[in-house]
């Protein structure tokens, strides 16, 4: 199937200040975050991207806008299922304060059992619900993009740290309880290719390596590319 380039949004003031932004409105990229997005756009510039799909949150849309400058004709859309985890009453609170909450230990050691507390202002969900919707969205969009652009298509999903970690855990065949072992920094690139046999994790938390190897070979060359089916080799 198509190959998804998972991009975390660039840094925000909430990231810098140690605040759990969640679905808080008006969380923008800071100057560092915009520079990070611009550097990633320069690295992605020569890849034949078929489509960009973004979380609807401002920091992801701003990152998408920076990336899209490299491909002005590429379709950009929003997908709620790629949005940040709905942290409910934890939204907007300092991480140092949340670390004192007993739920913090569950989030760190057994995230599949963690459900965030309700709030009158923000929706809440479990980490399992977040993972299920995000993984489902990537597989659904993969199938559509392959149908529209062919099995060698590359597309970009702009999302959030926990969301991308959950997608990577699923692709790696790793239980959600171990998803905290993945690192997904601001404006980092992770790459997953789903095939009929299994998903392949091609790159994780990439912030500086050369990307030409992500371009798939012509269809007639595919049988000679080895038995793994991984585009560009594994990292």
N, C-alpha and C positions, 0 to 999 in steps of 0.2 A: 504494500500500500504506500501511500504518500508518506513523506518524511516530515515530521513536525520539529521546528526549531522553537524551543521553549525559552522565551525571553522574560526575565524578571524586570520590572520597571526600574528606572534609575533611582538614585537616592532621594529621599524627601527629608524635610526638617523633622518629621516624626521619627524616621530612622535614626537621624543624627541625635535626637533628643531622648531616644529610648522609650518611645510611646507606641502603644499598640493601636495603630490607626484604624484597622478594620474598614468598615464602611462609612467612616466619618467623611462628611463632605469637605471639599476644598483643600484636600491634601495634595499639594503640587510638588513637582520636582524642584529641588533647590539647584543652585548653580553647579554644584558637583554632579548632581543627578543628570542635569541636561548635558554636561560635558561627557559623562559616561555613555549616555544614549547616542551622542554624536560619534563617539569613538566606535561604538558597536555598529552604527550605521555605516561607517567607513569600511569596517571589516566585512560587512554583509553585502556591500555595494554590487559586487560582480556576480552574486548568486542569482539564479533565475527564479525568484520568488513568485509563486502563483497567487498568493492571497495573504493578507494579514487579518487575524481575528484577535480582538482585544477584550479584556475585562472592561466593563463599563465605568470603572473608577477613574477619576481624573488623572492620577499619576500614570496609569497604564495608557490612557488615551494620549497623553502628552508624549510618552515614549513612542507610541505608535506613529504619531505625527512626525517625529524626528526620523524614524526609520523609513517612513513612506516617501520621504523626499528623494530616496534613492530609486524609487519605482513609482513615478507619478501616476502611471496608468493602472497600478495594481489596486484591486478592490480591497477596501478596509471595512470590517464590520465589527459589531459588538456581540458578546455572548455572556449573559449573566452567569452561566455555569462555570466560566473561567474567572469569576469574581472572587475576591478575598473570602476567607472563611468568615462566617457571620458569628462574631464573638459576643453578641448580646451585651450584657452589663460590663464586660471587660473592655468594650470599645472606648478608645481614647484615654485609657489609664496608663500610667507609667509602668514599665516592665519591672522595675525594682519593687514597686508596690504589689504587683500581681505575683511576684515570686514568693510572697509571704502567704498567699492563698493556698490552702491544701490542694485545690484543683491543679495548681501548677505542677506538682509532683506527678499527678496522673497524666497531664499533657506531655510531660517529658519521658515518663517511663512506660505508660500504657495508653498511648493516645487513642487507640480504638475504643477505649472506655470513657473518653472525655466528651461531655456535653457542656457547652458554655451556658452560663445562667441567663435567664430572660431579662429583658429590659423594656420599659415602655417606649424607648426611643429607637432601639436597634433590634433587628431580628436576631435570633440565635439558632444554632444548630450544633450537631456533634461533628467531630473531626471525621468520623466515618461517613456522615452524610456529605460533607465537603468533598472527601476523596471520591465517593461514588459519582457525584455529579460531574466533577472535573474529568475523571477518567472516561466517563460516558461521553462527555462533550468532545474530547480529543478523538475518540474512536469514531464518533458520528461525523465529525468534520473531516477526518481522514478519509472516510468512505466517500463522502460527497466530493472532496477535492480530487480524489483518484478518478471518480466517475467523470468529472468535468475536465481534468487536465492530464490524466494518465498516471500510471503507477510510479513514475519517476519524479512526480511533482514535489517541490519543496514549499512548505507554508510556515508562517510565523504565528505563534500564539503568544501574546503578551499578557502576563499574569503576575502572580504574587508568590512569595517564597514558600509558604506552606502548601499552596496549591500545586506548585511545580514539584515539590518534594514528594507529594502524594502520587503524582503521575509517574515520577521516576521510580518510586517504590513498587508501584504496580508493574511497570515495564520490566523491572529487575526481578520480579517474582518474590519480592520481599514483603513481609507482613507490615501493615500500617504501623504496628507498634515499634518498628525499626526505622520509620521514615526520618526521624531526627538525626540519623547517621549521615544523611545527605546535607551538603552545604550548597546553598543557592544564594549567591551574593547579588547586590543591586547591579542591574544591567548585565548580568551573566547570561551565558548561552548554554543550554542543555539540549541534546538532540536525541530523539527517539524515532525509530523506524519500526512500524508494525508490519509483520508479514503473515502469511497464512499459517505458518508453523508456530511463530512466537514473536514477541517484541524484541528489539535489540536496543540497548542503551549505547549510543554512539559517543556522546560527550556529556560531561557533567560540570557545571560551574566554570565553564570556559570563559576566560576574560582576556585572552591574548594570543591564542594559537592561530595558525593559518587555516583558512576555511575552504580552499579550492577542492579539497578531497570530498566535500559534501555534495558536489555536483555529480549526479548519477551518470554512469556510462550510457551510451546509446543502447536502445533495446536489443540490437543484434549482438552487442558485446556482453550482455548480462550473463549468459551461461558460463563464460570463462572467468567470472569474477570470484570464483571460489565457492565453497559450500555453505558459508554462513549467511549469505544474502545481505550482509551489512554494507551499506553504502559508505565508502571512504574508510573502512576499517573501524575497529572498536577503540575506544579510549577509556 
